Amino acid sequence: MSTRRLHPRLTWRLEHPSAIALCADGARAALQVQSPRGDTVASRLWLLDTRRGGEPRPLTPADVDARAPAWAPRGGAIACTARAAGDPHAPAQLGLLDPAADAAAPPRALATVPTGVFAPRWLPDGRGLLAATRTWPDLPDTDAQVRRLRRLRRLAREGVHEADSAEPCAVHLLLFDLEGGVRDLFAALPCALDDAPDAWDVSADGRHVVFACAPRQPGGARALAELNLASGALRWLVRDAGWDCFAPRCAPASALDGGRVAFLARHVGLKHNQPAQLALWDGETAAWSVLSAAWDHEVEAPLRWEEDGLAVLLRARQRGVKHLWRFDVADRRAEVLVRGGWLRAFDKTAGTLVTVADALEHPARVHVHLPGQPPLRVERFNDTLLPGVDLGVAEEVTLTGALGEEFTLQLHYPPGFDATRRYPVLQLLPDGPHGGAGERWSTAFNPALLATLGGCVVAQAQVHGSAGHGYAFLDSITHRWGELELQDLQAATAWLQRQPWADARRLFAAGLGGYGGFLAAWLNARRSPHAALACLGGVFDWDAMLASRDWPRFVAALGALPWANPEALLIASPQASAEGMRTPMLIVHAAGDARVPLQQALAHHHALQALEVPSRLLVLDAPDLRRPRHARRVLGELLRWFRRHDPGAAAR
């Protein structure tokens, strides 16, 4: 029997494959692998043999943070973005790698862009590259860009953060030639590029770029446009305020009609939370239509055309797993191509399919899928660390909750679990209104790690609002956050308390992130049976969330601006019902959290102090709670807090 247990030091030593790109013949792949480096996470690029597997070869050295690999059409070079691994705030620059080099080497810089670049992509003829950059359109030249960037970085070092509506930052697309020349394709356009890696694509003939425009108003709908690279002419493809359109993908040259563009579309004119659906713009008719309207799944970017142009490959959740699907354009029918786990990335070229997917039992692994052959794993990044580690056992049960509808509860048992004994139970609350538990590996707050360190059973519910269960289930909580989720959590709690292996007195709950933390406070205001609770970066007062960086999303989800309907926001806030709070609460918050401002934690803690409810406030000087050093600190605080308030501690 294994004697090794999962430990925080081990989880933060693991490496995580992420982005992957195949060369033109599919025989090699460039893989981005993320690794913790001190208090940051840096990436290296590796070369994989997709035919024989074997030991991956590093393309970049450890002191270079390289990302977003992109193969040249003829396979002689790999483009990427790169910066020094020790300076995570330095602008990443576009560089080229030689895949035939004998040893890892820093990418050869192609050009220097003051504000850095992201999402590089080759032109089909291999004579140039495109990459996105964040810039200030109001400035006349590069020198002015450099001066403003230096001023902002100096202010940031002094603790000053500036946001001026007269100095808007926008995303533009740059064209690089192989001699280092750079041209801003958006300098004269009346719009900016959407701020996402999959916001644009090049047509198969290399003559046009199809892109999603940045919304004119925060949270507004995005339009699709086409830019002629030779003339600079702009043509609108889809421009409808009722539809949010993004992540375009041009059909391959071998398609029956190479002028088609697949993209994602959300019918925001109908409702703000409509799912992303697969859509198609037809070059012959200049019309577009939604392909997946009858398929009750939310489609995720990026999209990839099959080489014959008859189908699109995409990712979508189904309950707690994320599969790779093949969507037939003519039949409008989807079928699972590769089952999850949790599919993170994929690529397909010359009949070779590569996938990057993780699961509850392991971080992401890379497999090659060839016709008529079993999947071939082509890396072994964590195999010297994880073998022999007892992760316990996980299972899923189905319960009946709000509205008489079923939901699932994911259980993680500690190593050496004995059903004849009684264990404490820790409920991990959903990390977003549309998040929920999934069959994926987590580093910062891994349920198997919590079960091991706490000697407890960890339970995660996919409550109403969770993605992957159809739109009606997701939409059921709209404009009434906390109502149905609370009923599901109460049903899960009652079921857990009835289990012979559960010690009903030793029940705890922790909510991570704005929504999970909100649910922790919401439970407390409703006299939950938990011995102690934890709110890790959570919302306490929705009215004050106008200070959030993501305020448009919160306003849409809650249905009103604070001054338009203050009663609706008040009713949905734990602050309004704080008088009922009695359970000891640990509150942990990142001082630099732009999504959930620190004010939320202060108000929460002060309310509990006024009510004389035991509470502990821990504020970390960090932008979030998931950085390695801070995540380990939060994990320790969480376990110590629950032990302090464990009713069974004296008996043990």
PABAKE-893908 format. One record per residue (C-alpha): residue number from 1; z, y, x. Coordinates in pm, whole numbers, plus 32768, in hexadecimal, padded with zeros to 4 digits. Last residue first. Layout:
REM residues N
(NUM; (Z; Y; X));
...
***
This chain:
REM residues 652
(652; (87C7; 8548; 7C2B));
(651; (88A2; 8597; 7AFD));
(650; (88CD; 86FE; 7B74));
(649; (8754; 8733; 7B93));
(648; (8701; 86A7; 7A3A));
(647; (8707; 87F8; 7989));
(646; (860A; 887C; 7A8A));
(645; (8628; 89F7; 7A9B));
(644; (864A; 8A19; 7C13));
(643; (855B; 88F5; 7C43));
(642; (8454; 89AA; 7B74));
(641; (8476; 8AE4; 7C43));
(640; (846C; 8A23; 7D8C));
(639; (8328; 8976; 7D23));
(638; (827E; 8ABE; 7CC6));
(637; (82F7; 8B76; 7DFA));
(636; (826C; 8A65; 7EDC));
(635; (811A; 8A6B; 7E31));
(634; (8111; 8BE7; 7E3D));
(633; (814E; 8BE6; 7FB4));
(632; (803E; 8AE1; 7FEF));
(631; (7F4C; 8BAF; 7F1D));
(630; (7FA7; 8CE8; 7FE1));
(629; (7F57; 8C53; 8134));
(628; (7E16; 8BAB; 80C2));
(627; (7D8B; 8CC8; 7FE9));
(626; (7D98; 8C64; 7E7A));
(625; (7E94; 8D62; 7DF6));
(624; (7DA9; 8E8D; 7DE8));
(623; (7D63; 8FDD; 7E8F));
(622; (7E94; 8FB9; 7F71));
(621; (7FE1; 9062; 7FBC));
(620; (80AA; 8F6B; 7EEF));
(619; (8192; 8FD3; 7DD6));
(618; (82A6; 8EDC; 7D74));
(617; (836C; 8F21; 7C38));
(616; (8487; 8E39; 7BCD));
(615; (8507; 8E1E; 7A6C));
(614; (8641; 8DB5; 79B0));
(613; (863C; 8E56; 7853));
(612; (8720; 8F83; 7831));
(611; (8639; 901B; 7727));
(610; (860D; 9157; 77F9));
(609; (85CF; 907D; 792A));
(608; (84CD; 8FB4; 7867));
(607; (8417; 90F6; 7806));
(606; (8429; 9173; 796D));
(605; (8388; 9033; 79F0));
(604; (8266; 9040; 78F8));
(603; (822C; 91B5; 792E));
(602; (8226; 9184; 7AA8));
(601; (813C; 9059; 7A8F));
(600; (8041; 9112; 79B3));
(599; (8053; 924D; 7A89));
(598; (7FD0; 9180; 7BAD));
(597; (7E70; 9194; 7B1F));
(596; (7DC3; 905B; 7A98));
(595; (7C58; 9056; 7B0A));
(594; (7C82; 9138; 7C3B));
(593; (7D9F; 906C; 7CCF));
(592; (7E11; 9132; 7E00));
(591; (7F86; 9105; 7DCC));
(590; (7F5C; 8F91; 7D90));
(589; (8050; 8F19; 7C87));
(588; (8161; 8E15; 7C5A));
(587; (8247; 8E13; 7B2B));
(586; (8347; 8CF9; 7B0A));
(585; (83D5; 8CE8; 79AA));
(584; (851D; 8C62; 791F));
(583; (84F4; 8C17; 77A9));
(582; (8583; 8D03; 76A2));
(581; (8465; 8DDC; 7625));
(580; (8474; 8E36; 74B3));
(579; (848E; 8FAD; 74F1));
(578; (834B; 8F98; 75B8));
(577; (827E; 8F90; 7478));
(576; (81AE; 90CB; 74B3));
(575; (81AD; 9092; 762C));
(574; (8108; 8F3E; 75FC));
(573; (7FCF; 8FFF; 7593));
(572; (7EE5; 8F8D; 747C));
(571; (7F9B; 9055; 736F));
(570; (7F8B; 918F; 7446));
(569; (7E17; 9168; 7487));
(568; (7DCA; 914D; 7314));
(567; (7EB6; 926E; 72BF));
(566; (7E11; 9359; 73B9));
(565; (7CBE; 9344; 730A));
(564; (7BD8; 9459; 7383));
(563; (7CC5; 94EF; 7483));
(562; (7CEB; 93AD; 7549));
(561; (7B77; 9354; 753F));
(560; (7B2B; 923E; 744D));
(559; (7AC3; 90D6; 7415));
(558; (7BB0; 901E; 74FE));
(557; (7A96; 8F63; 75AC));
(556; (79B4; 9093; 75C2));
(555; (7AC9; 9174; 764B));
(554; (7B2F; 9066; 7743));
(553; (79CD; 903F; 77C5));
(552; (799C; 91B6; 77E6));
(551; (7AED; 91D9; 789E));
(550; (7A90; 90F0; 79BB));
(549; (7B0D; 91DA; 7ACF));
(548; (7C4F; 91F4; 7A08));
(547; (7CF2; 9342; 79B4));
(546; (7C7E; 931D; 7849));
(545; (7D6C; 91F5; 7857));
(544; (7E8C; 92D4; 77E5));
(543; (7E5B; 9284; 7672));
(542; (7E55; 9111; 76C7));
(541; (7FC4; 9117; 7731));
(540; (805B; 8FED; 77E8));
(539; (7F30; 8F64; 78A6));
(538; (7F68; 8E61; 79B7));
(537; (7F5A; 8E4E; 7B32));
(536; (8033; 8D18; 7B48));
(535; (811A; 8D05; 7A19));
(534; (8217; 8BEE; 7A46));
(533; (82F5; 8B48; 7940));
(532; (8447; 8A9C; 7937));
(531; (8500; 8998; 7866));
(530; (83DE; 8983; 7773));
(529; (8424; 895B; 75FD));
(528; (8351; 8A8E; 75A3));
(527; (8400; 8BAA; 74F0));
(526; (82CB; 8C65; 7478));
(525; (82DD; 8D8B; 7568));
(524; (82F4; 8C93; 7687));
(523; (81B4; 8BE6; 761D));
(522; (80F8; 8D32; 761B));
(521; (817D; 8D84; 7777));
(520; (80F4; 8C39; 77FC));
(519; (7FB3; 8C6B; 7732));
(518; (7F7D; 8DC0; 77D6));
(517; (7FAD; 8D21; 792B));
(516; (7E98; 8C29; 78DD));
(515; (7DBC; 8D47; 7865));
(514; (7DE5; 8E33; 798B));
(513; (7DF9; 8D28; 7A94));
(512; (7ED7; 8BF5; 7AB1));
(511; (7FC4; 8B89; 799D));
(510; (80ED; 8AAA; 79EC));
(509; (81B4; 89C9; 7902));
(508; (82F5; 88FC; 7920));
(507; (8395; 87DB; 7861));
(506; (84D0; 873B; 78EB));
(505; (8597; 8703; 77AC));
(504; (848C; 861F; 7715));
(503; (849E; 8533; 783E));
(502; (834A; 848C; 781F));
(501; (8307; 831C; 7870));
(500; (8343; 82A3; 770B));
(499; (824C; 83A4; 7683));
(498; (82C9; 8465; 7554));
(497; (82FD; 85AC; 7612));
(496; (8195; 85A2; 7689));
(495; (8111; 8587; 7526));
(494; (81E5; 86AE; 74B4));
(493; (816E; 877E; 75DB));
(492; (8001; 872A; 7598));
(491; (8024; 878B; 7429));
(490; (80D1; 88D0; 748D));
(489; (7FBD; 8914; 7589));
(488; (7EB6; 88DE; 747D));
(487; (7F6D; 89C2; 7389));
(486; (7F91; 8ACC; 7496));
(485; (7E1F; 8AB6; 74E9));
(484; (7DCF; 8AEF; 737A));
(483; (7E8B; 8C3A; 736B));
(482; (7E8F; 8CB9; 74D2));
(481; (7D51; 8D87; 74C7));
(480; (7CF3; 8DF0; 7368));
(479; (7BB9; 8EC5; 7395));
(478; (7AEE; 8D90; 73F2));
(477; (7BC2; 8C53; 73F9));
(476; (7ACC; 8B76; 7338));
(475; (79A5; 8BE5; 740D));
(474; (79CF; 8AD1; 7510));
(473; (79FF; 89BC; 740E));
(472; (78D6; 8A3C; 7343));
(471; (7803; 8A58; 747F));
(470; (781E; 88F0; 74EB));
(469; (792C; 882F; 75A4));
(468; (78CC; 888A; 770A));
(467; (7985; 89D4; 771B));
(466; (7AF0; 89F4; 76B1));
(465; (7B3A; 8ADE; 758D));
(464; (7C1B; 89E7; 74DB));
(463; (7CF0; 8930; 75DC));
(462; (7C7B; 8859; 76FB));
(461; (7DDD; 87F6; 775D));
(460; (7E62; 87C0; 78BD));
(459; (7F92; 86E2; 78F7));
(458; (8045; 86A5; 7A43));
(457; (813B; 8582; 7A52));
(456; (8253; 85C9; 7B47));
(455; (82D0; 8577; 7CA4));
(454; (82A9; 86EB; 7CE9));
(453; (81F6; 86C7; 7E35));
(452; (8117; 85A8; 7DC5));
(451; (80CC; 8626; 7C65));
(450; (8086; 8782; 7CED));
(449; (7F98; 86F2; 7DF2));
(448; (7EE2; 861F; 7CED));
(447; (7EC6; 8755; 7C10));
(446; (7E2A; 8822; 7D2E));
(445; (7E99; 8989; 7D1E));
(444; (7DE5; 8A36; 7E40));
(443; (7CF3; 891F; 7E9D));
(442; (7C64; 889D; 7D58));
(441; (7B7E; 8771; 7D3B));
(440; (7AC1; 8748; 7BF7));
(439; (7ACD; 866C; 7AC3));
(438; (7B14; 8792; 79E1));
(437; (7C33; 8845; 793A));
(436; (7BF1; 8978; 786A));
(435; (7B23; 8AAF; 789B));
(434; (7AAB; 8B6E; 7769));
(433; (7BE0; 8C45; 772A));
(432; (7C2E; 8C28; 789C));
(431; (7D12; 8B69; 7986));
(430; (7D8F; 8A74; 787F));
(429; (7F08; 8A2E; 789B));
(428; (7F8C; 8932; 7995));
(427; (809E; 886B; 78E4));
(426; (81A3; 87DA; 79CD));
(425; (8261; 86A7; 7958));
(424; (83A6; 861D; 79EA));
(423; (83A9; 84A4; 7A0C));
(422; (845F; 8386; 7963));
(421; (8448; 8226; 79F0));
(420; (83B6; 80EC; 7952));
(419; (8253; 8170; 797E));
(418; (8279; 8167; 7AFA));
(417; (8196; 8259; 7BB6));
(416; (817E; 8203; 7D28));
(415; (80B0; 8339; 7D70));
(414; (80DB; 8442; 7C5F));
(413; (8021; 8429; 7B12));
(412; (7F13; 8525; 7AB9));
(411; (7ECC; 8544; 7944));
(410; (7D9F; 85F1; 78A2));
(409; (7DCE; 8648; 7734));
(408; (7CA0; 8655; 7650));
(407; (7C67; 8709; 7508));
(406; (7C29; 868B; 73A8));
(405; (7C10; 8762; 7273));
(404; (7D08; 8776; 7152));
(403; (7CDC; 88F0; 714D));
(402; (7DBF; 8902; 727F));
(401; (7E17; 87C0; 7333));
(400; (7DC6; 864E; 732C));
(399; (7DE3; 8597; 7476));
(398; (7CF8; 84E3; 7566));
(397; (7D7D; 8451; 76AA));
(396; (7CF6; 8470; 780C));
(395; (7D69; 83B6; 7942));
(394; (7DC9; 8400; 7AA8));
(393; (7E72; 8324; 7BAC));
(392; (7F30; 837E; 7CE8));
(391; (7E86; 842C; 7E0A));
(390; (7EFD; 8330; 7F0D));
(389; (7E60; 8397; 8058));
(388; (7DDB; 8268; 8116));
(387; (7C89; 8305; 8150));
(386; (7C9B; 8483; 8121));
(385; (7C96; 8517; 8280));
(384; (7B96; 8454; 834C));
(383; (7AA4; 8445; 8226));
(382; (7AA6; 85BA; 81EA));
(381; (794E; 861B; 8270));
(380; (789E; 84CE; 8249));
(379; (7738; 8536; 81FF));
(378; (75F4; 849A; 8179));
(377; (7667; 83D3; 8048));
(376; (7543; 8309; 7FC7));
(375; (7517; 82E1; 7E4F));
(374; (747F; 818E; 7DF1));
(373; (7305; 816E; 7E19));
(372; (71E6; 8156; 7D1F));
(371; (7185; 82C6; 7D42));
(370; (7255; 8379; 7E4C));
(369; (73A6; 841B; 7E0D));
(368; (7453; 84B0; 7F3E));
(367; (75CA; 84E6; 7F2A));
(366; (76AE; 85F7; 7FAE));
(365; (7824; 85EE; 7F70));
(364; (7908; 86FD; 7EE1));
(363; (7A7F; 86D1; 7EF9));
(362; (7B1F; 8585; 7E94));
(361; (7BDE; 84C8; 7D87));
(360; (7BBD; 85B5; 7C5F));
(359; (7A49; 85D2; 7CA1));
(358; (7955; 8692; 7D7D));
(357; (77DE; 86C0; 7D74));
(356; (76C7; 8734; 7E5D));
(355; (7578; 86A3; 7DF7));
(354; (7433; 865B; 7EAC));
(353; (72ED; 85F4; 7E01));
(352; (71BD; 8585; 7EC7));
(351; (7072; 8569; 7E0D));
(350; (6FC9; 8666; 7EF1));
(349; (70DC; 8769; 7EB5));
(348; (721A; 876E; 7DE5));
(347; (7358; 8839; 7E11));
(346; (74BC; 881E; 7D95));
(345; (7609; 88D1; 7D86));
(344; (776B; 88B1; 7CFC));
(343; (775C; 8781; 7C16));
(342; (78B6; 872F; 7B9A));
(341; (78FB; 85C5; 7B6B));
(340; (77DF; 85A1; 7AF9));
(339; (76AB; 84DA; 7A91));
(338; (7554; 8505; 7B29));
(337; (7417; 851D; 7A53));
(336; (74BA; 8542; 78FE));
(335; (73B3; 8577; 77F1));
(334; (7344; 86B1; 773E));
(333; (723B; 86D8; 762E));
(332; (7159; 87FB; 75D9));
(331; (7035; 8704; 75BD));
(330; (6F3F; 87E7; 7674));
(329; (7037; 887D; 776A));
(328; (70EC; 873A; 77C7));
(327; (7249; 8797; 783F));
(326; (72CD; 86C4; 7960));
(325; (7447; 86DA; 797D));
(324; (7540; 86E7; 7A9B));
(323; (7699; 86A2; 7A12));
(322; (77DE; 876A; 79FE));
(321; (790B; 86A9; 797E));
(320; (7A34; 86FD; 78A0));
(319; (7982; 86FD; 7751));
(318; (7810; 8715; 779F));
(317; (77C6; 8833; 788C));
(316; (7668; 889F; 78E8));
(315; (7594; 88A9; 7A24));
(314; (741B; 88D3; 7A2F));
(313; (72D5; 882C; 7A8D));
(312; (71A2; 88AC; 79D2));
(311; (7086; 87D2; 7953));
(310; (6F0C; 87BB; 7943));
(309; (6EBA; 889D; 7A6A));
(308; (6E39; 877B; 7B3C));
(307; (6F26; 87D6; 7C58));
(306; (7056; 87CA; 7B74));
(305; (70D0; 892B; 7B41));
(304; (7227; 8992; 7BBC));
(303; (7325; 8A6C; 7B04));
(302; (7454; 8B08; 7BA7));
(301; (750C; 8B55; 7ACD));
(300; (75D8; 8AB6; 79B6));
(299; (7571; 8A41; 785B));
(298; (7671; 8A3F; 7742));
(297; (7649; 8907; 766D));
(296; (7604; 88D7; 74FA));
(295; (7494; 8877; 751B));
(294; (73D6; 88F6; 73E8));
(293; (739B; 8A4F; 7481));
(292; (732F; 89B4; 75CC));
(291; (71CE; 8A3C; 75EB));
(290; (71FD; 8BAC; 7592));
(289; (70B1; 8C60; 7578));
(288; (6FDF; 8D5C; 7635));
(287; (6E98; 8E12; 7602));
(286; (6D9B; 8E9C; 76F9));
(285; (6CA2; 8DA8; 765B));
(284; (6C0A; 8D20; 779B));
(283; (6D35; 8D6D; 7877));
(282; (6E29; 8CA8; 779E));
(281; (6F97; 8D08; 77C1));
(280; (7082; 8BE1; 7793));
(279; (71F0; 8BCE; 772E));
(278; (7316; 8AEA; 7783));
(277; (7451; 8B57; 76CF));
(276; (7583; 8C17; 7749));
(275; (768F; 8BFB; 7640));
(274; (76DB; 8D13; 7547));
(273; (7821; 8DC1; 759C));
(272; (77C8; 8F26; 7537));
(271; (773F; 8EC9; 73E2));
(270; (75EF; 8EE5; 7330));
(269; (7569; 8FFF; 7406));
(268; (75F1; 8F43; 7530));
(267; (74EE; 8E30; 7504));
(266; (7510; 8DA7; 7667));
(265; (73D8; 8D53; 772D));
(264; (73A2; 8C87; 7869));
(263; (7253; 8C7A; 7919));
(262; (7117; 8BAC; 7940));
(261; (6FDE; 8C6E; 79A0));
(260; (6E7B; 8C01; 7952));
(259; (6D4A; 8C84; 7A09));
(258; (6D0A; 8B3D; 7AC0));
(257; (6C7D; 8AA2; 7983));
(256; (6C41; 892E; 79A3));
(255; (6D3B; 8933; 7AC0));
(254; (6CC8; 88E9; 7C24));
(253; (6D02; 8A50; 7C91));
(252; (6E72; 8A31; 7C39));
(251; (6F0E; 8AE4; 7B0C));
(250; (6FD4; 8C1E; 7B58));
(249; (714F; 8C14; 7B31));
(248; (720F; 8D30; 7A8B));
(247; (738F; 8D3F; 7A9B));
(246; (73C7; 8E48; 7989));
(245; (7386; 8EBA; 7825));
(244; (748C; 8F55; 773C));
(243; (73E8; 8F68; 75E6));
(242; (742B; 9060; 74CD));
(241; (73C4; 918D; 759C));
(240; (726C; 90F1; 75C5));
(239; (7198; 9127; 76F9));
(238; (70EC; 8FE7; 7762));
(237; (6FBB; 8FF7; 7846));
(236; (6FB9; 9162; 78B6));
(235; (6EAB; 91B6; 79B3));
(234; (6EE3; 927E; 7AF1));
(233; (6DCB; 92E0; 7BE1));
(232; (6E29; 92E7; 7D53));
(231; (6CBC; 92B5; 7DAE));
(230; (6CD0; 9191; 7EA0));
(229; (6E1D; 90F5; 7E39));
(228; (6DD4; 9108; 7CC3));
(227; (6F2A; 9114; 7C1D));
(226; (6F78; 904F; 7AE1));
(225; (7095; 90A2; 79F2));
(224; (71A4; 8FEC; 7931));
(223; (72AD; 90B3; 7874));
(222; (7429; 90A2; 788D));
(221; (750D; 90E8; 7765));
(220; (763E; 91C7; 7792));
(219; (778F; 9174; 782D));
(218; (779F; 92BE; 78E5));
(217; (7682; 939B; 7862));
(216; (7524; 93AA; 78EF));
(215; (7525; 9234; 792E));
(214; (74A3; 91C2; 7A83));
(213; (7341; 9147; 7A61));
(212; (72ED; 8FD5; 7A78));
(211; (71CB; 8F8A; 7B5F));
(210; (706B; 8F03; 7B7B));
(209; (6FCA; 8F4A; 7CCB));
(208; (6E50; 8F47; 7CDD));
(207; (6D30; 8EF6; 7DC7));
(206; (6DC2; 8DC9; 7E7C));
(205; (6CD5; 8CD4; 7DD0));
(204; (6DF6; 8C00; 7D50));
(203; (6EA7; 8D32; 7CC3));
(202; (6FDC; 8DA7; 7D7C));
(201; (7134; 8D93; 7CDA));
(200; (724C; 8E7C; 7C70));
(199; (73B4; 8E96; 7BF4));
(198; (7426; 8D48; 7C81));
(197; (7512; 8DDC; 7D85));
(196; (75AB; 8ECD; 7C84));
(195; (75CC; 9049; 7C73));
(194; (74A8; 908F; 7B88));
(193; (739E; 915E; 7C33));
(192; (737B; 92D2; 7BF0));
(191; (729F; 939C; 7B05));
(190; (71B3; 94C6; 7AFE));
(189; (70FB; 9448; 7C34));
(188; (709F; 9526; 7D5A));
(187; (718D; 9499; 7E62));
(186; (7188; 933C; 7DC6));
(185; (70AA; 928D; 7EC3));
(184; (7176; 930F; 7FE9));
(183; (70A8; 92BF; 811E));
(182; (7123; 9221; 8263));
(181; (7065; 91DE; 83A7));
(180; (7104; 90E2; 8491));
(179; (6FCC; 903F; 8525));
(178; (6FDE; 8F20; 8428));
(177; (6FAA; 900D; 8304));
(176; (70CE; 905B; 8222));
(175; (70B4; 90CA; 80B4));
(174; (71F5; 9154; 801D));
(173; (726E; 9133; 7EB7));
(172; (7362; 9235; 7E33));
(171; (74C3; 921C; 7DA7));
(170; (7569; 935F; 7D36));
(169; (7698; 942F; 7D99));
(168; (76D8; 9566; 7CCB));
(167; (7744; 96A6; 7D80));
(166; (7776; 97A0; 7C63));
(165; (784B; 969E; 7BAB));
(164; (7941; 96AC; 7CCF));
(163; (7A24; 9586; 7D1F));
(162; (7B02; 95A7; 7E53));
(161; (7C08; 94BD; 7EE1));
(160; (7D03; 954F; 7FD7));
(159; (7DE4; 9462; 809A));
(158; (7D9E; 9500; 81EC));
(157; (7CC3; 93D9; 8250));
(156; (7C09; 940A; 8107));
(155; (7BD1; 9579; 8156));
(154; (7B37; 951D; 82A4));
(153; (7A58; 9419; 81FB));
(152; (79E8; 951D; 80FB));
(151; (799A; 961D; 8209));
(150; (78DA; 9520; 82DA));
(149; (7809; 94BA; 81AD));
(148; (77C2; 9625; 8158));
(147; (774E; 9671; 82BB));
(146; (7678; 9539; 82D3));
(145; (75C9; 9580; 8188));
(144; (7585; 96E5; 81FB));
(143; (74E8; 9660; 833C));
(142; (7411; 9570; 8270));
(141; (736D; 9684; 81A5));
(140; (7373; 9768; 8075));
(139; (74B8; 9705; 7FC7));
(138; (74C2; 9700; 7E49));
(137; (744B; 9596; 7E3E));
(136; (7591; 9519; 7EDC));
(135; (7558; 93B3; 7F4F));
(134; (75B7; 924B; 7F13));
(133; (74B8; 9161; 7FAE));
(132; (73D6; 9049; 7F38));
(131; (72F3; 8F77; 8014));
(130; (717E; 8F33; 8027));
(129; (70CE; 8E8D; 8147));
(128; (6F83; 8EA4; 81FB));
(127; (6E53; 8DEB; 827B));
(126; (6EB9; 8C93; 81F8));
(125; (6D92; 8C83; 8104));
(124; (6E7A; 8C42; 7FDA));
(123; (6F54; 8D73; 802B));
(122; (70A2; 8CFF; 80A8));
(121; (71F2; 8D37; 7FFC));
(120; (7336; 8DDD; 8068));
(119; (7459; 8DF6; 7F6F));
(118; (7531; 8EFF; 801A));
(117; (750B; 9033; 80F4));
(116; (75E2; 9129; 81B7));
(115; (763D; 9294; 8169));
(114; (75BA; 931B; 82B3));
(113; (7483; 9239; 82B9));
(112; (7434; 91BC; 8418));
(111; (72F8; 90F2; 844E));
(110; (7289; 8F90; 84A1));
(109; (73C8; 8F28; 8550));
(108; (739D; 8DDD; 8604));
(107; (749B; 8CF1; 856A));
(106; (75BF; 8C8E; 864A));
(105; (7589; 8B42; 86FE));
(104; (75E1; 89D6; 86C6));
(103; (753E; 88F3; 87C6));
(102; (73F3; 8840; 8803));
(101; (7321; 8933; 8737));
(100; (7228; 8890; 8648));
(99; (72B6; 893B; 8512));
(98; (7272; 8A91; 85B0));
(97; (7346; 8B8F; 84F7));
(96; (72E6; 8CE6; 8470));
(95; (73C8; 8E08; 8410));
(94; (740A; 8EFF; 82F8));
(93; (7549; 8FC6; 8320));
(92; (76A0; 8FA6; 827E));
(91; (775D; 90F1; 8267));
(90; (78AF; 90D6; 8319));
(89; (79D8; 90A1; 822F));
(88; (7A11; 8F34; 8291));
(87; (7A3A; 8F94; 8401));
(86; (7AB4; 8E64; 84C3));
(85; (7991; 8D88; 8459));
(84; (789A; 8E83; 84EC));
(83; (7777; 8EBE; 83FF));
(82; (7654; 8DF6; 8378));
(81; (7559; 8DDE; 825C));
(80; (745B; 8CC5; 8268));
(79; (72F0; 8C79; 82B3));
(78; (728C; 8B22; 8335));
(77; (715D; 8AFA; 8415));
(76; (7037; 8A11; 845A));
(75; (7037; 8963; 8309));
(74; (6EDC; 89CC; 8294));
(73; (6F5D; 8A8B; 8163));
(72; (7080; 8B1F; 822C));
(71; (71C9; 8A85; 81C2));
(70; (72DC; 8B53; 811B));
(69; (744D; 8B38; 8177));
(68; (7544; 8C11; 80B2));
(67; (7665; 8C36; 81A9));
(66; (76CA; 8C63; 8315));
(65; (7824; 8CD4; 838A));
(64; (77FD; 8CC2; 8505));
(63; (791E; 8C63; 85EC));
(62; (78FA; 8AF1; 8597));
(61; (779A; 8ADB; 8624));
(60; (7662; 8ABB; 8549));
(59; (7570; 8999; 8515));
(58; (7674; 8887; 8522));
(57; (75E4; 8725; 8515));
(56; (763E; 8637; 83FB));
(55; (768E; 84D1; 846A));
(54; (75B9; 83C4; 83C9));
(53; (74ED; 83D6; 828B));
(52; (73AB; 8315; 82BE));
(51; (72B8; 83C5; 81D6));
(50; (736C; 8506; 817B));
(49; (73BC; 8561; 82E3));
(48; (74B2; 8683; 82CB));
(47; (74C0; 87C6; 8394));
(46; (7602; 888E; 837F));
(45; (764F; 89FD; 8337));
(44; (77AA; 8A8A; 8367));
(43; (7882; 8B48; 826F));
(42; (79C3; 8C12; 8282));
(41; (7AF9; 8C18; 81A5));
(40; (7C0F; 8D0C; 81F2));
(39; (7D82; 8D00; 8246));
(38; (7D5C; 8C2F; 837F));
(37; (7BFF; 8BA0; 8372));
(36; (7BDB; 8AC5; 823D));
(35; (7A8C; 8A0F; 823A));
(34; (7951; 8A3B; 8169));
(33; (7821; 8961; 81AD));
(32; (76C0; 89E4; 8171));
(31; (75BB; 88D1; 8186));
(30; (7459; 88D9; 820F));
(29; (7395; 87A9; 81A0));
(28; (7297; 86CC; 824B));
(27; (7190; 85D1; 81DA));
(26; (7137; 8689; 8097));
(25; (6FD4; 86D5; 8110));
(24; (6FF8; 884D; 80D9));
(23; (7158; 886B; 8164));
(22; (727E; 883E; 8078));
(21; (738D; 893F; 8032));
(20; (7503; 8912; 7FF1));
(19; (761D; 89FD; 7F88));
(18; (777E; 896A; 7F7D));
(17; (781E; 8866; 805F));
(16; (7999; 8893; 806D));
(15; (7A69; 8841; 819F));
(14; (7BD0; 87C6; 818B));
(13; (7CDD; 885B; 826A));
(12; (7D7A; 891E; 814B));
(11; (7DBA; 87E0; 8084));
(10; (7E66; 873E; 81AF));
(9; (7F5C; 8859; 81EF));
(8; (7FA8; 8862; 807B));
(7; (8005; 86EE; 807B));
(6; (7F73; 85B7; 7FD9));
(5; (803B; 8480; 8027));
(4; (8011; 8370; 812C));
(3; (80D0; 8228; 810A));
(2; (7FAF; 815D; 8081));
(1; (8000; 8000; 8000));
***
